[in-house]
């Protein structure tokens, strides 16, 4: 609780954070992001122009730029010791949910960091387990349970989540990843906003490539 109180002080004047959020003092939220009500964010980061929908929990996760994460999702869940005699964390973790402490050490990695790339869209009520990487441009369908890495620009859905299709052909995906458009200055993106307002075609793909030329 102390970490969340300190986090409240850290984000007191952060315009990205609305009231009734719980954010610990180790988390970093860009002032250009948006965190909606009743979110819980612990030991995580949220980069520019990404939003986290209401009641979503973000635990040990790093979110890139321009990501859209809907509400009621659970991103980052602790694991238990399935290879040990008991799955109870009372035996293997100093900080556990039983209210008792039997050990002063952690015997395994309970939380593994999740990496969410740039321009990722995650639907409502999604569950993502620890250690998963969600590639740039990927889409995770509503209600999906993601237990494995999702490649860039790939749409997944279901329980457990499986690949539905790629958003674009492999050569187009390579061009998009190499362009790194999400790293461009805001002024450049705004000046060329029409590129993002129409379906992708050869002409605007060529224009996008030229934007990245130094």
N, C-alpha and C positions, 0 to 999 in steps of 0.2 A: 504493500500500500504506500509506503514511503516513496518508492520509485515513481509511482503515479502522481503523488503530490508534487514531487520535484519536477516531473514532466509537465504538470499543469503550470508551474511557474515558468518553465522554459518556454512554453508555447502560449503564454498569457497574451502576448501581443502578436501572435502569428495569425495573419488573416486567413490562412488556409484551414485553420482548425475551428469548427463550430463548437457551440456549447454541448456539454454532456458527452464528451469523448474522454476515454482513458488512454493516455499516452505516457509511456515511461520516459525517464530522463536519458536513457541510452538511445532512444529512437530519434531519427532526423527526418523532419518533414519540410520539404521545400515550401517557401512562401508563395510559390506559384501553383502549388497543388491544392486539393480540396479534400478535407476529411469530414464526412457527414456525421450526424448525431449517432450516439450510442456505439461508436466504433471503439474497439480495443486494439491498441498497437503496442507491441512489446518487442524491444530489441530489433527494430526494423527501420527501413528507410523508404521514403516515397519521394520520387524526383519530380521535376517540373511538369506541370499540366496533367498530372495523373490525378484521378479521383477515386476515393474509396467510399462505396455506398453505405447507407445506414445499417447498423448492427453487424457489420463485417468485422471479423477478428483476424488480425495480422500478427503472427508470431514468428520471430526469427526469419523474416523475409525482406528481400530487397527488391523494390519496384522501380522500374525504369521510367522514362519520360512518356507522356501521351498515352498512358494506360487508362483503361476504363474498367473498373472493378465494381460490379453491382453489389447490392446489399445482401445481407443474410448469408454471406460466405464465410467459410472457416479455412484460413490459409495458414498452415503450420500447426500440426498436432503432435503432441508428445507420443513417443513409442514406449513399449514395455519390453522386458527382457524375455523374449519367447524361447531363447536357447538355454535359459537358466532353469533351475528346479522350479522356481515360482515366477509368475508374471508380476507379482505385487512389487510396486516400487518401494515398499517399506524396507525391503532387504537390500536394495541396490541404489537408493537415492536419498541423500540427506534432506532435500526439499521435495516432499511428496504431498499427496492430497489426503493422507490418512489422519493427519493431526498428530502423529507420533513420529519420533526420529530414533531409528535403531543403528544408524551408521553415520559416520562423519565424512564419507566419501561417495562419489558417484562412480558406479562401476561400468557404465556404458553411456554413449551419447544419446541422451533422451530427446533432444531437439536438434534437428539438422537444418541448416540454413536453406531457404528456398530462394531461387533467383528467378525473377520475372523480368523479361527483357523490355524493350521499348515498344510502344504502340500495340500492346496486348489488350485484348477484350475478354474479360471473364464475366460470364453470366451470373444470374441470380442463384443463390443457394448452392454454390460449388464448394466441394471439399478438396483440399490439396494437401497431401501428406508431406512430411519433412524430407528435405534433400532433393526435391524435384526441381528441375529447370524448365521454365516455360520460355520458349524461344521468341525472339522479336517477331511481331506481326501475327502471332498465333491467336486463335479464338477458342475459348473453352465454353461449350454449350451449357445452358441452364441445367442445374441439378447433377452435373458430372462429378464423378469421384476420380481425381487424378492421382495415380500412384506411380507413374513413370514419366520420364522427360517428354516434353512436347517439342518437336522440331519447329524452326522458324516458319511462319506463314502457313501453318497447318491448323485445320479445324478438327477438334476432338469433341466427343460427347459420350454419354452413357456411364454405366456402372459395371466394371471399372471403365474409365474413359478409353475409347479407341479412336483411331484415325478415321475421320469421315472423308476428308479430301484435302488436297492442298489448295490454297487460295489462288495461286498462280503457277505457271510452269517453272521448272527448275532454273532455266536461264533468266527468267524475269526475277525470281527470288534472289538469285545471285546479284543481279544489278541493284535491286532494292537494298540488300544488305551492304553492298559495297558503297552505295551512295551515302549511307549514314545521315540521311536527311534530318533525323531527329536531333543531330548535334549542331545543325545550322543555327545561326542567329535568328532570333524572333523576327527581326525586321525583314530578313530575306524570305522567311516562310510566309509572312503576311503579304509581302509584295507579290508573291507567286501563289497566292491562296487558291487561285482558279485550278491549279494542278490537283488540288485535293478535293475539288467540288464536283468532279466528273469521274466516270469509270476509267480505269487505267487503260491507256492505249499506247501505241508506238511513239506518237508525237510527244505526249507529256512525259513518257519515260525518258526520251532523249533530253528533254528540257531539264528533267530532274537530275540527270547525270551531269549536265553542264553546271548546275548550281554548286556542285561539290568541287569544281575546278578552282584551285587557289590562284 
